[in-house]
Amino acid sequence: MLPALTAAISLLRQQDPAEADNFRSTVIVAIEAATRARKGGASPTMAEMTRKITEALDAA
């Protein structure tokens, strides 16, 4: 996974849970926008990376 992302959101959750939720939402919106911008939708690689990023965000 992405341990630095998990650690960052974990620390943020400890300090400011609302801001951690905002950060998670922002990252997800950016991923979705990048996926939509690609003609033909997400490639298998992009779908897998999206899954890994989402797992890292939710692991905290």
N, C-alpha and C positions, 0 to 999 in steps of 0.2 A: 504494500500500500504506500501511502505517502505520509510517513511518520511526522515530518515537520508540520504539515497541514493539520494533522490530528493534534499535535502538541500545541499549536497556535490557537486552535479553536477551544481546546481544553482550558488553556490559560485564560482566554477571553471569557469563557463561561464562568470561571471562578470569579473574575473581576467585574463582569457586567453581562449577565445572561441575555438581556435584551439586545445588546450590541453583538453578541455572538450569533443570535438568531438573524440579525440584520446582515452580518457578514456572510453567513451561510446562504441566505437568500440571494445576496449579491453575486456570489460565486455561481450559484445555480442558474441565475438569469444570464450571466455571461456565457456559460457553457451552452445553454439553450439557444442564445442568439448566434453563437458561432456555428452551431449545428444547423440552424435555419438558413444561415447565410450560404451554406454549401449547397450547390445544386445537386439534386438527387437525394438529399437527406444525409443522415449520418452514415459514414462508412463503418464497417465492423470495428476498425481500430478506434475511431472516434467514440463509438458506443461503449467500447470496453474502457476507454480512458474516462468517459463520463461516469461509468459505474464505479471505477476506482476512486475518483475524486469524491463522489457522493458517499461512498463507504468511509473514506477518510474523514469527511466532515461529520458523519454520524457516529464514528467510533469513540468520540470524546465523551 
